[in-house]
Every structure is written in C-alpha cells, then in structure tokens.
Amino acid sequence: MLLRSLVYAVISVSSSLCFAVEVTFCYEDKELSPAYMGNGQGVPRNNPGAAIEILRQVDVRLPEITIKYVRKPWQRCLHELKKNKVHAVIASYRSERTQFMQYPIKADSKINPAMAISRFGRCLVGKQVFYQHMEQQDKAFSLAIPTGYSAASSLDAKRFAIVNTSSQTQSYELVMKDVVDGTIGLCLINGEKVRAYPYSKELVSVYPPFDMSYGFLTFSKEFFAQHQSEIETVWSLLATMPVAEFYMNYLEMDEDALE
C-alpha cells in the first residue's frame, strides 16, 4: 500500500512537470541596471537583475509554468517574438507592437497599468548647482545619457545637449568629473521615491519626474492564444507582488559598490 502511494506521488509530480508551460523569455544581452545585470549571452546565477529576480519568483510561485531565459540583442528578441521563436519580453507599450505582442488589457480593451512589471519615473540628476540652475529657464545644459535610452526623447533638444555614453555608470562618472552638467536617473518606482542611487550623497534628483515609463511582461500573439489562462495568472500575480523592493535593493547594491 505504501509503495503504491509512493508510485502515485511520483506520477503526480512527473505529470505536473510534464504539463507545465515552458515560457522562453528573451532579454537584452547588455546590462541595463537595475533590471538586467551583466553583459553577454550568459544569465548570471547570482544578482541577475531585479526583473529576472521577479520572474524567478513568479516561476517558483506558479507550478503551471516554467521560465527559460535567453539573452540576445533587443531587436533580435523582438524579431524572434514575432515568429514565436521566443515567447515573452518586457516591453513598453507601442501601438505598432500590438500587431505581434500581447499586453495585459482591461475589460474595456485598454492597457492595464496595474499589471506592469515596472512603473518608472526618471528625473534629471546633477550636483546641487545644477539643481539650482534648473530654475533658470533660459539656461542650457549638457547631459550624459546611455545610448538608446528612450527617455531622452522626452527632453527639450534646445535646452539639453546630449552626450552619449556606454552605460549609466559612465554617465554618473562624467557628472562627478564635471564633464557634463547632469544625467537622467531612476527616481520613482511604482510610486515610491528611490532611496538610493549612485553618488546620492553628492547628487540630487530634480522632482517631479520628467518621464514616466511602464514595462509590461508581454507575449507573442500565438503563444498567448495557446496559453491564455496561464498567462493571465502570471499577470495577476505580478499585480500583487511588491516589485518596487526588488529594484530598490539593486539600486542600493549599486550605491554600495561605488562607495
């Protein structure tokens, strides 16, 4: 009788694993702190980034899914999502993306921001003198901003001259060396003011945020059609998780590394 019970238990566990939906999640092969850490195709075992930590928690809490991680250039991730070669990415909302990408939507067919995996506010960041001079509306400034940051498009091109850098860390370093006046930094996460950021003892954020962005865990249309129930369960879980803390923890790690 005991042996029969053990056999049933093994079969039950094996069946649940066999029927778990495997989600191939694609993300950038360049570091984008605090969401993604490290460069290259390898997925760090430790400290992989806040977004990956969040998804690992989702994987643990939902036995009906299992998540496989791959790293590629961003445009390659999008290309393979269109073809359903990968199943999910984290992306901001773009109307043109809805042709191949499924976002979490409400009953009225509008995007559901409550299910975003991140809600980021970005502020201008600089030394105290930069903060003071910001009140002078006719004064122009130079800003160090990592190449590809979409938030830069929200800035007044006549007032801010952009100096492209390879990373956010390099941008902060140029500010500290007085090569540029300022940069942009994450200052608000899911409604909470950021507690720490690089060189926070020397630099200040200019509130309110000049840019707000929402990151959604999105899926290919084909994959969503096949696994709608499981995906909606994932989105519902994300809406209840304290995701801001994951990002805050990584920002505090970054600050400690620079001290």
C-alpha positions as a Markdown table, in Angstrom:
| # | Residue | x | y | z |
|---|---|---|---|---|
| 1 | Met | 0.0 | 0.0 | 0.0 |
| 2 | Leu | 2.8 | 2.4 | 0.9 |
| 3 | Leu | 4.7 | 1.5 | -2.4 |
| 4 | Arg | 1.5 | 2.2 | -4.4 |
| 5 | Ser | 1.1 | 5.6 | -2.7 |
| 6 | Leu | 4.7 | 6.5 | -3.5 |
| 7 | Val | 4.3 | 5.5 | -7.1 |
| 8 | Tyr | 1.1 | 7.6 | -7.4 |
| 9 | Ala | 3.0 | 10.6 | -5.8 |
| 10 | Val | 5.9 | 10.2 | -8.3 |
| 11 | Ile | 3.5 | 10.0 | -11.2 |
| 12 | Ser | 1.6 | 13.1 | -10.0 |
| 13 | Val | 4.8 | 15.2 | -9.7 |
| 14 | Ser | 6.1 | 14.0 | -13.0 |
| 15 | Ser | 2.8 | 14.8 | -14.7 |
| 16 | Ser | 2.7 | 18.3 | -13.3 |
| 17 | Leu | 6.2 | 18.9 | -14.5 |
| 18 | Cys | 5.4 | 17.5 | -18.0 |
| 19 | Phe | 2.3 | 19.7 | -18.3 |
| 20 | Ala | 4.0 | 22.9 | -17.1 |
| 21 | Val | 4.0 | 25.5 | -19.8 |
| 22 | Glu | 7.6 | 26.5 | -20.7 |
| 23 | Val | 8.0 | 30.2 | -21.4 |
| 24 | Thr | 11.1 | 31.3 | -23.3 |
| 25 | Phe | 11.8 | 34.8 | -22.0 |
| 26 | Cys | 14.2 | 36.9 | -24.1 |
| 27 | Tyr | 16.1 | 39.9 | -22.8 |
| 28 | Glu | 18.9 | 42.2 | -23.7 |
| 29 | Asp | 22.5 | 41.0 | -23.8 |
| 30 | Lys | 23.6 | 44.4 | -22.5 |
| 31 | Glu | 23.5 | 45.4 | -18.8 |
| 32 | Leu | 20.5 | 47.6 | -18.1 |
| 33 | Ser | 20.7 | 48.2 | -14.3 |
| 34 | Pro | 18.8 | 47.6 | -12.2 |
| 35 | Ala | 16.6 | 45.4 | -14.4 |
| 36 | Tyr | 19.3 | 43.3 | -16.0 |
| 37 | Met | 22.9 | 42.8 | -14.8 |
| 38 | Gly | 25.9 | 41.6 | -16.7 |
| 39 | Asn | 26.7 | 41.6 | -20.4 |
| 40 | Gly | 26.7 | 38.7 | -23.0 |
| 41 | Gln | 24.5 | 35.7 | -23.5 |
| 42 | Gly | 25.0 | 34.1 | -20.1 |
| 43 | Val | 22.4 | 34.6 | -17.5 |
| 44 | Pro | 24.0 | 35.3 | -14.1 |
| 45 | Arg | 23.2 | 32.8 | -11.4 |
| 46 | Asn | 23.6 | 35.4 | -8.7 |
| 47 | Asn | 22.4 | 39.0 | -8.9 |
| 48 | Pro | 20.9 | 38.7 | -12.4 |
| 49 | Gly | 18.9 | 41.9 | -12.1 |
| 50 | Ala | 15.7 | 43.0 | -10.5 |
| 51 | Ala | 13.4 | 41.9 | -13.4 |
| 52 | Ile | 15.0 | 38.5 | -13.6 |
| 53 | Glu | 14.6 | 38.1 | -9.8 |
| 54 | Ile | 10.9 | 39.0 | -10.1 |
| 55 | Leu | 10.4 | 36.4 | -12.9 |
| 56 | Arg | 12.2 | 33.8 | -10.9 |
| 57 | Gln | 9.8 | 34.4 | -8.0 |
| 58 | Val | 6.9 | 34.0 | -10.5 |
| 59 | Asp | 8.4 | 30.7 | -11.6 |
| 60 | Val | 8.6 | 29.4 | -8.1 |
| 61 | Arg | 5.0 | 30.5 | -7.1 |
| 62 | Leu | 3.3 | 29.2 | -10.2 |
| 63 | Pro | 3.9 | 25.4 | -10.8 |
| 64 | Glu | 1.9 | 25.6 | -14.0 |
| 65 | Ile | 4.7 | 27.5 | -15.8 |
| 66 | Thr | 8.5 | 27.3 | -16.1 |
| 67 | Ile | 10.6 | 30.1 | -17.5 |
| 68 | Lys | 13.7 | 29.6 | -19.7 |
| 69 | Tyr | 15.9 | 32.7 | -20.1 |
| 70 | Val | 17.8 | 33.7 | -23.2 |
| 71 | Arg | 19.8 | 36.8 | -23.9 |
| 72 | Lys | 20.1 | 38.4 | -27.3 |
| 73 | Pro | 20.3 | 41.9 | -28.9 |
| 74 | Trp | 17.0 | 43.7 | -28.3 |
| 75 | Gln | 16.0 | 43.8 | -31.9 |
| 76 | Arg | 16.7 | 40.1 | -32.2 |
| 77 | Cys | 14.4 | 39.4 | -29.2 |
| 78 | Leu | 11.6 | 41.4 | -31.0 |
| 79 | His | 12.2 | 39.6 | -34.3 |
| 80 | Glu | 12.0 | 36.2 | -32.7 |
| 81 | Leu | 8.9 | 37.1 | -30.7 |
| 82 | Lys | 7.1 | 38.0 | -34.0 |
| 83 | Lys | 7.9 | 34.4 | -35.2 |
| 84 | Asn | 7.1 | 32.9 | -31.8 |
| 85 | Lys | 10.6 | 31.5 | -31.5 |
| 86 | Val | 10.7 | 33.2 | -28.1 |
| 87 | His | 7.6 | 33.7 | -26.1 |
| 88 | Ala | 8.0 | 36.8 | -23.9 |
| 89 | Val | 9.8 | 40.0 | -23.4 |
| 90 | Ile | 9.5 | 43.0 | -21.1 |
| 91 | Ala | 8.5 | 46.0 | -23.2 |
| 92 | Ser | 6.9 | 49.4 | -23.0 |
| 93 | Tyr | 3.6 | 50.0 | -24.8 |
| 94 | Arg | 3.7 | 50.9 | -28.5 |
| 95 | Ser | 0.6 | 50.7 | -30.7 |
| 96 | Glu | 2.5 | 49.2 | -33.6 |
| 97 | Arg | 3.7 | 46.4 | -31.3 |
| 98 | Thr | 0.2 | 45.2 | -30.7 |
| 99 | Gln | 0.2 | 43.5 | -34.1 |
| 100 | Phe | 2.5 | 40.8 | -32.7 |
| 101 | Met | 2.7 | 41.4 | -29.0 |
| 102 | Gln | 0.0 | 40.7 | -26.4 |
| 103 | Tyr | -0.2 | 43.2 | -23.5 |
| 104 | Pro | -2.3 | 42.8 | -20.3 |
| 105 | Ile | -5.6 | 44.6 | -21.1 |
| 106 | Lys | -8.7 | 45.5 | -19.1 |
| 107 | Ala | -12.3 | 44.7 | -20.0 |
| 108 | Asp | -12.5 | 47.9 | -22.0 |
| 109 | Ser | -9.7 | 46.8 | -24.2 |
| 110 | Lys | -7.3 | 49.4 | -22.8 |
| 111 | Ile | -3.8 | 48.6 | -21.4 |
| 112 | Asn | -3.8 | 47.6 | -17.7 |
| 113 | Pro | -1.0 | 49.6 | -16.0 |
| 114 | Ala | -1.7 | 47.8 | -12.7 |
| 115 | Met | -0.2 | 44.6 | -14.2 |
| 116 | Ala | 3.1 | 46.3 | -15.3 |
| 117 | Ile | 6.2 | 44.7 | -14.0 |
| 118 | Ser | 7.7 | 48.2 | -13.6 |
| 119 | Arg | 6.5 | 51.8 | -13.4 |
| 120 | Phe | 9.5 | 54.0 | -13.6 |
| 121 | Gly | 9.8 | 57.7 | -13.2 |
| 122 | Arg | 13.1 | 59.3 | -14.4 |
| 123 | Cys | 14.4 | 62.6 | -13.2 |
| 124 | Leu | 17.3 | 64.9 | -14.1 |
| 125 | Val | 20.2 | 64.3 | -11.8 |
| 126 | Gly | 23.2 | 66.5 | -11.1 |
| 127 | Lys | 25.1 | 68.4 | -8.4 |
| 128 | Gln | 23.5 | 71.0 | -6.2 |
| 129 | Val | 24.5 | 73.8 | -8.6 |
| 130 | Phe | 22.7 | 72.0 | -11.4 |
| 131 | Tyr | 19.6 | 71.8 | -9.3 |
| 132 | Gln | 19.7 | 75.5 | -8.6 |
| 133 | His | 20.4 | 76.5 | -12.2 |
| 134 | Met | 17.4 | 74.4 | -13.4 |
| 135 | Glu | 15.2 | 77.2 | -12.3 |
| 136 | Gln | 16.7 | 79.5 | -14.9 |
| 137 | Gln | 14.5 | 78.6 | -17.9 |
| 138 | Asp | 16.9 | 80.2 | -20.4 |
| 139 | Lys | 20.0 | 78.3 | -19.4 |
| 140 | Ala | 21.2 | 75.3 | -21.5 |
| 141 | Phe | 22.7 | 72.1 | -20.0 |
| 142 | Ser | 24.7 | 69.1 | -21.2 |
| 143 | Leu | 23.5 | 65.7 | -20.1 |
| 144 | Ala | 25.3 | 62.3 | -20.3 |
| 145 | Ile | 22.8 | 59.6 | -21.3 |
| 146 | Pro | 23.4 | 56.0 | -22.3 |
| 147 | Thr | 22.9 | 55.3 | -25.9 |
| 148 | Gly | 19.4 | 54.0 | -26.7 |
| 149 | Tyr | 17.6 | 55.4 | -23.7 |
| 150 | Ser | 14.2 | 56.2 | -25.0 |
| 151 | Ala | 13.5 | 58.7 | -22.1 |
| 152 | Ala | 15.9 | 61.1 | -23.8 |
| 153 | Ser | 13.3 | 61.8 | -26.4 |
| 154 | Ser | 11.2 | 63.5 | -23.8 |
| 155 | Leu | 13.8 | 66.2 | -23.2 |
| 156 | Asp | 13.8 | 69.6 | -24.9 |
| 157 | Ala | 16.5 | 69.4 | -27.5 |
| 158 | Lys | 17.0 | 73.2 | -27.5 |
| 159 | Arg | 17.8 | 73.2 | -23.8 |
| 160 | Phe | 19.7 | 69.9 | -23.3 |
| 161 | Ala | 22.7 | 68.8 | -25.3 |
| 162 | Ile | 23.0 | 65.0 | -25.2 |
| 163 | Val | 26.4 | 63.3 | -24.7 |
| 164 | Asn | 26.0 | 59.6 | -25.4 |
| 165 | Thr | 27.7 | 57.1 | -23.1 |
| 166 | Ser | 28.0 | 53.3 | -23.0 |
| 167 | Ser | 26.4 | 52.9 | -19.5 |
| 168 | Gln | 24.6 | 54.6 | -16.8 |
| 169 | Thr | 27.6 | 54.3 | -14.5 |
| 170 | Gln | 29.7 | 56.1 | -17.1 |
| 171 | Ser | 27.1 | 58.9 | -17.2 |
| 172 | Tyr | 27.3 | 59.4 | -13.4 |
| 173 | Glu | 31.0 | 59.4 | -13.5 |
| 174 | Leu | 31.0 | 62.2 | -16.2 |
| 175 | Val | 28.8 | 64.3 | -13.9 |
| 176 | Met | 31.1 | 63.7 | -10.9 |
| 177 | Lys | 34.1 | 64.9 | -13.0 |
| 178 | Asp | 32.2 | 68.0 | -14.2 |
| 179 | Val | 32.5 | 66.9 | -17.8 |
| 180 | Val | 28.7 | 67.4 | -18.2 |
| 181 | Asp | 26.1 | 69.2 | -16.1 |
| 182 | Gly | 23.9 | 66.2 | -15.4 |
| 183 | Thr | 22.3 | 62.9 | -16.4 |
| 184 | Ile | 19.0 | 61.2 | -16.0 |
| 185 | Gly | 18.3 | 58.7 | -13.3 |
| 186 | Leu | 15.6 | 56.4 | -11.9 |
| 187 | Cys | 13.9 | 58.4 | -9.2 |
| 188 | Leu | 10.4 | 56.8 | -8.8 |
| 189 | Ile | 9.5 | 53.1 | -8.8 |
| 190 | Asn | 5.9 | 52.1 | -8.6 |
| 191 | Gly | 5.0 | 55.3 | -6.8 |
| 192 | Glu | 7.9 | 55.1 | -4.3 |
| 193 | Lys | 10.8 | 57.6 | -4.3 |
| 194 | Val | 14.1 | 55.9 | -5.0 |
| 195 | Arg | 16.0 | 55.5 | -1.7 |
| 196 | Ala | 19.5 | 55.2 | -3.2 |
| 197 | Tyr | 21.3 | 55.8 | -6.5 |
| 198 | Pro | 25.0 | 56.2 | -7.4 |
| 199 | Tyr | 26.7 | 59.1 | -5.7 |
| 200 | Ser | 23.5 | 60.0 | -3.8 |
| 201 | Lys | 25.5 | 62.0 | -1.2 |
| 202 | Glu | 26.8 | 64.3 | -3.9 |
| 203 | Leu | 24.0 | 64.4 | -6.5 |
| 204 | Val | 20.3 | 65.3 | -6.3 |
| 205 | Ser | 17.3 | 64.4 | -8.3 |
| 206 | Val | 15.1 | 67.1 | -9.8 |
| 207 | Tyr | 11.5 | 66.2 | -9.0 |
| 208 | Pro | 8.9 | 65.6 | -10.4 |
| 209 | Pro | 10.0 | 63.0 | -13.0 |
| 210 | Phe | 10.1 | 64.4 | -16.5 |
| 211 | Asp | 9.4 | 61.0 | -17.9 |
| 212 | Met | 7.2 | 58.0 | -16.8 |
| 213 | Ser | 7.5 | 54.6 | -18.4 |
| 214 | Tyr | 5.7 | 51.3 | -17.9 |
| 215 | Gly | 7.3 | 47.9 | -18.6 |
| 216 | Phe | 5.0 | 45.0 | -19.3 |
| 217 | Leu | 5.7 | 41.3 | -19.5 |
| 218 | Thr | 4.3 | 40.7 | -23.0 |
| 219 | Phe | 3.8 | 37.6 | -25.0 |
| 220 | Ser | 3.7 | 36.6 | -28.7 |
| 221 | Lys | 0.2 | 36.6 | -30.1 |
| 222 | Glu | 0.5 | 32.9 | -31.0 |
| 223 | Phe | 1.7 | 31.9 | -27.5 |
| 224 | Phe | -1.0 | 33.9 | -25.8 |
| 225 | Ala | -3.7 | 32.2 | -27.9 |
| 226 | Gln | -2.4 | 28.8 | -26.8 |
| 227 | His | -1.9 | 29.6 | -23.1 |
| 228 | Gln | -4.2 | 32.5 | -22.2 |
| 229 | Ser | -5.2 | 31.1 | -18.8 |
| 230 | Glu | -1.7 | 30.6 | -17.6 |
| 231 | Ile | -0.5 | 34.0 | -18.9 |
| 232 | Glu | -3.4 | 35.8 | -17.2 |
| 233 | Thr | -2.5 | 34.1 | -13.9 |
| 234 | Val | 1.1 | 35.4 | -14.3 |
| 235 | Trp | -0.1 | 38.9 | -14.9 |
| 236 | Ser | -2.5 | 38.7 | -11.9 |
| 237 | Leu | 0.4 | 37.6 | -9.7 |
| 238 | Leu | 2.7 | 40.4 | -10.9 |
| 239 | Ala | -0.1 | 42.9 | -9.9 |
| 240 | Thr | 0.1 | 41.8 | -6.3 |
| 241 | Met | 3.9 | 41.5 | -5.9 |
| 242 | Pro | 6.0 | 44.2 | -4.2 |
| 243 | Val | 8.1 | 44.6 | -7.3 |
| 244 | Ala | 9.5 | 48.0 | -6.2 |
| 245 | Glu | 11.5 | 46.4 | -3.5 |
| 246 | Phe | 13.4 | 44.3 | -6.0 |
| 247 | Tyr | 14.5 | 47.3 | -7.9 |
| 248 | Met | 15.3 | 49.3 | -4.7 |
| 249 | Asn | 17.5 | 46.5 | -3.5 |
| 250 | Tyr | 19.6 | 46.6 | -6.7 |
| 251 | Leu | 19.9 | 50.3 | -6.6 |
| 252 | Glu | 21.2 | 50.1 | -3.1 |
| 253 | Met | 23.8 | 47.5 | -4.2 |
| 254 | Asp | 24.9 | 49.8 | -7.0 |
| 255 | Glu | 25.4 | 52.7 | -4.5 |
| 256 | Asp | 27.4 | 50.5 | -2.1 |
| 257 | Ala | 29.7 | 49.3 | -4.9 |
| 258 | Leu | 30.6 | 53.0 | -5.7 |
| 259 | Glu | 31.4 | 54.0 | -2.1 |
